[in-house]
Amino acid sequence: MALRPVRGEPGKFIDTVTNVEYDISEMREDDKYDTVFIPAGAVAPGTTFIFFRDLAGKFLIDTNLNLQARISHGEEMIIDRVGMQTRSATGNLEPTPADHKKVLDDAFFRLEINRLLYIEGPLIKMPSGYGVYGNSVAAGQGVVSNGVPSTAAASRLSQTQLLTSDHEFVGNMTFFDRAWTGLVLADRMPTLATGVLVTCYLHGLIKAATSK
């Protein structure tokens, strides 16, 4: 299911499968997001973390989903960007720049909608457009973000995707042991000095009862 602009009618899109039209004037720009926690220590080969599925005990700072793997009943969303962010602080927990880099470069992410692949690749491929920027003189700390902390600079998907409460979506973040033939690395799996929280953002236009 994909959307394309309606020629001659600015602000309107049409679902190429159902031929239903959507007017973005009835929508707000926002995110659906969820967060997972990678504990400190060595990451075992094949370790996978699941986004949008396990919501128990989480607060709005962690996720804004009310239903597991679905948006709320009556909502519709047009996704135009998928972003991944390693959180720079959680309480007094501050992952080092090395921990950020190990997660962003070593983790592989795959988003499926109704069990069909939507986007995949290393986390570094999917800048969120969110983050802090500047310099830090704190011991063992720097300022790290996935790409430029600007939503205008974050790349958008060439093909938008429509979500309703009938769609199920799940994100899988996996760490692989890259034991290639000829690849001689004594330590192929990352070891984190501190725990790292990773947030996945589905960005786009959302239509809900409060949008009007």
C-alpha positions, 0 to 999 in steps of 0.5 A: 500500500503506497500513497502518491500526490493527487495532481492538481490538488495540493495537500491530497494523496491517494492510496494506489491500492484502495483509491481512497484520498487523504487530505493532509490538512486534517493531519498533524506532523508527529512521531510514533516511537518506542524504546528498547534497552541494551544492558551493559556488558558483552552483546552475544551474537544474534542478540535481537531487540524488538520495537513496538511489541513489549510496552508493559511498564513503559512511560511516554518518555519511552513510547507513545503506543497504546496498542502492541505493534499497532497505532490506536483505533481510529488513527491513520498515519502516513510514514515518510521517515524512519529514524533511530536514536541512541539516547544520550542520557537516562537519569544519571546514565550517560553512555560514552561516545564509544558505546554510541558508535558501537550500537549505531555501527554494529546493530542491524535494523529491520522494520516490517509492516504486516510481515512485509519488509519496509526498511532495513540496514545498519542503524547509522543509515537511519538518522532521526534528525533529533539529538544534541549538538555542540562541545563537551568537556565532561570527562569521558563524554562527548556530544553524539547524535546519529547524523545532523540533529536537524529534521530538515536534514534527515532523509525521507523515504522515497515512498510513503506508507499508510498505517491504520490500526489494521496494520501490524508493525514490528522493528527488529534490531540485531547484532550479528557475529561477522565471522567472515572468511579472512576477517581476522578480528579478535573481538567482533561483538561489542561490549558496552561500558554502560547500558544504552537506550535506543529509540525508533521513530516512525515520523509522518502525518497522523490523523486522529480525533484530536487532529481536527 
